[in-house]
Amino acid sequence: MATGKNDARNVSVGKPMASGGMFVAPLGTKLPTDASSPLSEEFVDVGFISEDGVTNSVETDSNDIKAWGGVTVLTAQSSRTETFQATLIETNETVLKQAYGDANVTGSLKSGSLKILHNGNTGDHHVVVFEILMTGNRVKRIVIPDCAMTELGDVVYNDSDPIGYETTNTAYPDAEGNTAYEYIAQISSAGSPVESHS
């Protein structure tokens, strides 16, 4: 009988990379295919995310198929939804477009003026990438080829908490039927991938 071996080095927390934790790009942007290659210039950092980080949820429903006599002979999955929830705590053009829709945000902070419309024209589709620094000089990259913000939580204004945009982002299947891709790499302390010498 095969036995496993506990290895504390495989236990990790997830922190954002120094360069950012969540990046967005226009739908159709060429996707990264590993954990450590630099993202193309189309990807824009959304800025700081709250201390709660990112929550990846998968919700499935299934139906039991019964034979004559009431015996369950098959359980078939009837639906699957994958979401990524993050509270964005910077108020910038990229965050506001994620929260309220690309066309609903005009102007720029650089020019000194922004206008944001609140309406139902939200949920623009983008490519989204999460960059995660793991324990032990490892990095994880989660790539979502087709992602849209489908729920915006309460935006609270007070004198003790940062203004945050609690976004729930739904991942839709690509042509291969995949909603997300994960890549993990070992890196050196300098931030470069570790080369294997065999």
Summary of the structure (lengths in Angstrom):
residues: 198
radius of gyration: 20.3
end to end distance: 30.0
largest distance: 71.8
contacts: 494
relative contact order: 0.21
helix: 7%
strand: 48%
